[in-house]
Amino acid sequence: MPKVLRILNRLAIGGPLLNASYLTKYMAPEFETMLVVGEKEDHEKEGNFVTDALGIHPVYIPEMGRSLDFRKDYVAYKKMKRLIAEFKPDIVHTHAAKPGAIGRMAARSLKVPVIVHTYHGHVFHSYFNPLKTKLFINIERKLGKKTDAIIAISDQQKKELTKDFDIAPEEKFRVIPLGLDLDKFLQDREEKRKSFRQAFGIADDEVVLTITGRLVPVKNHTLFLEAVRYLLDQSAQKFKAFIVGDGESRQLLEDKARQLNIDYTTEKDQQHEKTLVFTSWRSDIDFINAGSDVIVLTSLNEGTPVSLIEAQAAGKPVVSTRVGGIEDVVCENESGLLSDITDTAGFCRNLKQMTEDKALRKTFGEAGQKYVMEKYSYRRLVKDMSALYHELLRKKTNV
C-alpha cells in the first residue's frame, strides 16, 4: 500500500481543509495517509470538528504558521524532515503556500519519489505590495521545479498560474476540481429553513442575502455593504442581510455599516430586528443556506469558492464578482449573476434583480444544484486523485 504524507497549513474552515480531509479519509485503504497540519491564526474558525467527524488524527507542527517567520519556518522544516524520515512516504502532497514550501523542500532533500502540490488559491494579486508579490512568485517558480505534478482546482486558475505568472510549464499541471460532501445540503431543507428563519425572526416575505467567509480585505465585504445600502435606497422588497464569518476586518466592517447608516446586530444580541446581522463563525452552514434566498460573494481574488458550491448544492442562486475560478463554479446567467470587481453599479443591480425576482431565484437555484452535484462530489475527487497518484508512481518505477 503506497504511503502519502499530506501537508496542510492549518485546520481552519474552508476548501483546503475539506479537500485534504476527504482525501485523507476516503483514499484509504488504497493509500495510507498521514495528515500533517500547522497552527491556525487567532481570528480563524477552528476546523478540527471536520477531522474529528471523519476519525482523522492529524500530526501537528505548530511552527508551520501562515505568516512568514524564518525562525519558526526553519524549525518546521527540520520537524518535517524528521516526519518524512520516520514515515517514509511514497508521495508527499502539499496544500497551500506555506506547507507547499516547507513540505516540498523537505521532501526533495530526502528524495521522496513523488511530490505533488495543490494550489487552492494564490497570493499573486490583491494580497501584498508589488515587491512582496514578486518575491512569492519567484519562490513558487523555484518550488515548481521540485514538483512532479501541480494541481489547479479550476481551468481559470491553471491559466493564471501558467500563462499570467509562469509558475511552471503547462505539462506539469492537472486540473482537479474540489470534491465536497454535499449530501447534507439536500437533506431536510424545509425543516432547516424554518429553524434558521425562526431563530433570527425572519418574516416569510423577507428575502435573506448571505455572504460567508473570512472577514479579510481580499474578500471585499465593503462591496456587500454598499450593495445593501443600494437596496435600502432603491428597492421596496423587504430583506435581511447576513455576514457569516469573522476576521481582522470585522471592526472596519462594523464601522463601514455605521457610516452607510445600515442598522445591524451581532452574535451577542438576543433579538435581530435590524437589516444586517454579523453572526461571527458558524458551523451549521446547511441551516444557513437553507434559510437564505441569495448567496453573495464579493472577493477580489478566489481559487474555487466553497461557499458558492455549497450554496448551489442547497439550491440557492448566486450573485458574485467575476474573479479566479468563480466562472468554473457558477454558470453565468444560468445559476448566478456575475460582475467585474470594478463594476460596483453592476453588482448592485445584479443583487437588486435577484432580490426582487422570485422566479429567477428558483430557476437559477435548480440549475446550480444540478451542476455542482455532478461536478463537485468528493467521490469524483478521490477517483481523480487516485488516478494521478498511480500515474506518477508508475513513471518513477519505470525511470
N, C-alpha and C positions, 0 to 999 in steps of 0.2 A: 504494500500500500504506500503510494507516494506521500511524502510529508510536505505540508505547506505552512510556512510561518507568515501569518497575515498581520500587518502592522498598520494601526490606525492612530491618528493623533490624540483622540480623546473620546470618551463616552458622553458626547453631547448630542442632543436631539437633532436629527437631520438626516439627509440622504446618505452620507458616508457611513454613519453608524448602522443604519438599517441594511445597507448594501453589504458591509463587512460581516454583520451578524448573520444574515441569511446565508451567505456563502460559507461561513464557519459551520453553521448548523446543518445545512442541507446538502453540502458536498460530501458529508460522511454517509456511509463508510468508504466511499470510493477514494477519498482523500482524508488523511489525518491532519487536522489543522490546530495550530496553536495561535490564539489571538493575543497580540501584544498592544497595549494602549498607553498613552501618556496621560497628562493631567489636564482637565478642562479648566477654563477660566471661570472666575467667580460669578460672572453675570450669566453664565450659560446654564441651561436646564440639565440636570444630571440625567443621563440616559441609561443607567445601569438596570432599570426595570426591564429594558428590552433584552439585554443579555440574560438577566435572571429568568425571564419567562421562557427563554429558549434553552435554559440549562447550560449556558456558556460561562466559564470561569476564566476571565482574561488574566494575563500576566501584566502587571503594572510596572512601567518605568516612569516614575513621577517627574524626572528631569526633562522628559520629552514634551515640553510645553509648546504652545502655539507661537509664542513670540521668540525672537532671536535673543539668545543668551549664550554666548560662546562657552562659558564655563559649564553651564548645565548641559549644553548640547554635547560637549566632549564627554561628560560623564555618561550621558545617554548612549553615545556611540560605543563607549567601552562596554557598557552593560549589554547592549545589543549584540556585540561581538561574542560575549560570553554565552548569551542565549543561543545564538546560532551554532556555536561550537558544541554546546550540550545537546541541542535538539536535532542537529544535522538535517536540516530541511533539504528537499529536492528543489523546492520553489520558495522564493521569498517574494511576496506580493505586498507592495506598499500602497497606501491610500492617502492622498492629500500631500501637501508640500513638505512639512517638517519630517514626518516618517518617511516620505519619499527620499529625502536627502540622507538622513541617518541610516535608514534601512538599506538603501541601495549601496552606499559606500561600505557599510559593514559586510554586506553580502558579497560584494565584489572582492573585498580584501580576503575573504575566507573561501573564495572560489565556489560559491553556491552555483549549481548547474544552471538554474533558470531564475531570472529576475524580471518581475512584472511590476508595472506601476499604473495606477488608475488616477486620472485627473477627474475629480468630482466638480471642480470649477477651476479657476485660475486667478492669479492676482496681477495679471499683466496690464490691466487698466482699471481705473476708478477706485483703487485702493491706496496707492502710495504716490510719492512725488516721482518725477521722471528719472532721477538718479537711482533711487532705490528700486524702481521698476526695472530699469536696465540691468542692475545687479542681479535681480532674481531671474530675469530672462537668461542671462549668461550662465548662471548656476544650473538652471534647468537644461540648457543645451549640453553642458558637460555631463550632467547626470543621464541625459538621454543616450549618450554613447555607452553607458554602463548597463543599459537596459535591453533585454531581449524582446520585449513587447510592451507597448504603451497603449493603454485603453482610454479612449474618449467615450463619454457617455451620450454623445449626440453627434450627428453629422456636422452640425454647425460648430460644435466645439472642436472637432477634428480639423475643420477648415481653418479656424482661428490658430490652432496650435501648429499646423503645418505651413499654411500659406502666409498668415499675418505675422507670426512670431518665429517661424523657422526653428522650432524646438528640436525636431528630429526628422529624418527622412519619412516620407509618407508610408513607405512599405513597413515601417515599424509599428504603425498604428492600426488598431482594430476598434471598431465602434461596437460597444456592448452596452445597450441602454440599462438603466437601473431596473431592478426587479424588486417588487414590494408585495407584501401580504395585504391584498386589497379586499379580502372577503368581508372583513368587519364593516366596511362601508356599505355593503349591500344588505346587511342583517338588521332587522328591527328598526328600519329607518323612521317610520311614523312615531313609534314609541320614543325614540331618541330625540326626534324633533320636538315632540310635545314636552319632554323633560327639560330640554335646554331652554326653550322659549318660556316655560313657566318659571324657571329659576331666575330669569332676567326680566320677567314682567313684560314680555313682548306680545303685543296685540296681534290678532290674526291678520289684520290689514297692514301691518308694518313689514317692510322689506328689510332683511338683515344683510348687511355688507360686511365681509370679514376679510382681514389681512392677517396672515400668520407667519411668524419668523422672528429672527433675532432683530432687536432694535439697535441697528448699527448704521453708519452713514451710507454704506453701499446699498442698503435695502431701500433708501429713499422714501421713507414713510411720510415725509413732508408733502409729497405729491398726493398721497391719500388724504391727508388733512385738507389740502387745498381743494380737492375734489368734493370732500364732504361739505366744505363751505359753499362751493358752487351749487350743490344740490339744495342746500338750505335756501339759497337765494333764487334758484331757477326752477325748482320742481315742487309741485304740490303733493307728490307722493310721500306718504309717511314712511320713515325709515329709521333704523338704528345701526350704528357702525361699531365694529369691534376690532380692536388691535390686540391680537393674541401673541404673547411673547414678551421678552424683556431684553435689556442690554444697556450698553453705555449711552445710548441716545434717549433713554427713557425721559429724563428730566427735560431735555431740549424739546421733545415732542409734546410734553405736557405744557411747556411754555408756549410753544407754537399754537397749540389748541386755544389757549387763552388769548393769544394775540389775534387769532381769527374769530374770536368770540364764539367758540364751539363749547357748549357746556358738556362736562364729562364726569364720569365716576370711575373708580378704580376697584381693584380686587378687595380693598379694605372696606368698601361701603356695603351696607346691607341691602339697600334699595338702588335700583338702576333705572331711574326715570329720565335720565339725560340722553342726549343724542349719541354720545360716544362713550364707549366703555374700554378702559385699559384692563385686561384680565390678568396680566403677567403670564407666566408659563402655565400651561395646562396639558395634561396627558390624554384627555378624553376628546381627541380631535375628531373621532367618529361622531360624537354627540354634537360638537361644534358645527361640523359640516352639515349634519342632518338638519340642524336648526337654522342654518344660513340659507340665503337665497342667491347670493352672488359672492364668489371668491375673487379677491383682488390681489395683484402683485405689482409693485412699483419699482423693482430693482434697476440699478444701473449696470449690473453685471450678474449673470447667472450661469450655472452649469446646466443641470437638469433639476428644476424646482419640484421637490417632493410635494409641496403644498398644493401645486396645481394638478399633479397626478391624483392625489388623494381627493381633491375637490371634485374632479370629473368622475372618479370612481363612485362618489356619493351622488352623482347625477346633477352636479351644480355647474352653471356656466361660469366663464372666466372673463375678467377684464384685466388686462396686463400691459406692461411695457413690452416692446419687441426687442429683446436682447438675448445674447447667448443661445442656449438650447431651448428657449421657450417655444420657438416655432416648430420644434420637433415634438413638443409635448401637447401644444394647443393647435388645433386645426383652425386657422384664422377664418372668421366669418362662418364657421360651422359649429365650433364648440366654444369660441371665445372671440372677443374684440380686442385687437392689439393696436398700439400706437407707439411712435418713436419716443425715445426718452426726452427729447427736446420739445415734444408737442403736448404741452400741458393742456391746451384748449381741447385738443383731440381726445386726450384721455378723459377729461371731464365730460365731454359729450358722449363718449362711449359708456361711461358709468351711468350717466343720466338715462340713456336709451335702455340699458339693461335693467336699470332700477324700475323704469316705468312700464316695460313691456313684458307682461307675464307669459304670454305665448312664446315669445322669443326665448325667455329663460328656459321654458320647458323643452323646446326644440333643441337648443344648444346643449342642455344638460343631458338629454338622451343620447345625442351624437357623441359627446365627450366620454360618457360612460362606456359605450361600446368600444371606442377607440383605445382607451387606456387598459381596459380589461384584457384586450388581446395582446397589447404590446408590452405591458409593464408587470407581468406576473413574475414572482420570484422563481417559479419553476422554469420559465424560459431563461432567466439569468443563470441559474445553475447549469442548465444544459449547454448554454453558450460558453460558459467559463470552463466547464469540463472539457469541451472540445478543444479550446485553446491550450489548456494545460497539457493535454495529451500530445497535441501537435508539437509544442515546444520541447517536451521531453523526448519525443521521437527524434527530433532534429539533433539534440545533444547526444543521444545514443549513437546516431549514425555518423557523427563527426569523426 
